[in-house]
Amino acid sequence: MKKTPGKTGKGRSGNVAPLPETSPDLDSFRKMVRLLERKHRAFLEQDWKAHAYEIQRSQFNQLMIVRFAMPCNLGRIMAVTGLTSAGASLFVDKLVQSGFLIRTDDPNDRRNVRISLSEKGAKFVAGVVDRFNTFIAGYLRTRTSEELAVITQAMKIINATLDDEEGISDSL
């Protein structure tokens, strides 16, 4: 690890906090994030071409994002995807028509509609997750058991550090 005394970094609340005396190699961290993002996008593109012939690419990508927030309402879908009210409504309408999502009235608030994965949607998402797990396992097969233990420990530490404050956990 590099020693960089006097540097600061943003904390969870967005306030600038001093970094510890021994700070992580941020260049390596950024490279890891870029590589993971690139591999993930490449996987999703390949998987969409092979398995998601029933829905458009944008709907596929948004479904893979909103699955963590479900069940939810339209406002939450807008917040997670960045879609406008009209765009989020159209997204939900199309995936309801395709059988991937279901809408139900919220028993606690008649003005609110709950949106969740249908059985078909849940099966579809589970298939993508299973295929992604296999994809990632392919990279890890070349590592020794000692390296895998170090990687696992590092992932646990990184996950605990970056855990989303909103409680959305990510399995993909």
Secondary structure as GFF3:
##gff-version 3
##sequence-region A 1 172
A	DSSP	beta_strand	2	3	.	.	.	ID=ss1
A	DSSP	beta_strand	8	10	.	.	.	ID=ss2
A	DSSP	beta_strand	16	18	.	.	.	ID=ss3
A	DSSP	beta_strand	22	23	.	.	.	ID=ss4
A	DSSP	alpha_helix	26	51	.	.	.	ID=ss5
A	DSSP	alpha_helix	57	66	.	.	.	ID=ss6
A	DSSP	three_ten_helix	67	69	.	.	.	ID=ss7
A	DSSP	alpha_helix	74	81	.	.	.	ID=ss8
A	DSSP	alpha_helix	85	97	.	.	.	ID=ss9
A	DSSP	beta_strand	101	106	.	.	.	ID=ss10
A	DSSP	beta_strand	109	117	.	.	.	ID=ss11
A	DSSP	alpha_helix	119	140	.	.	.	ID=ss12
A	DSSP	alpha_helix	145	162	.	.	.	ID=ss13
###
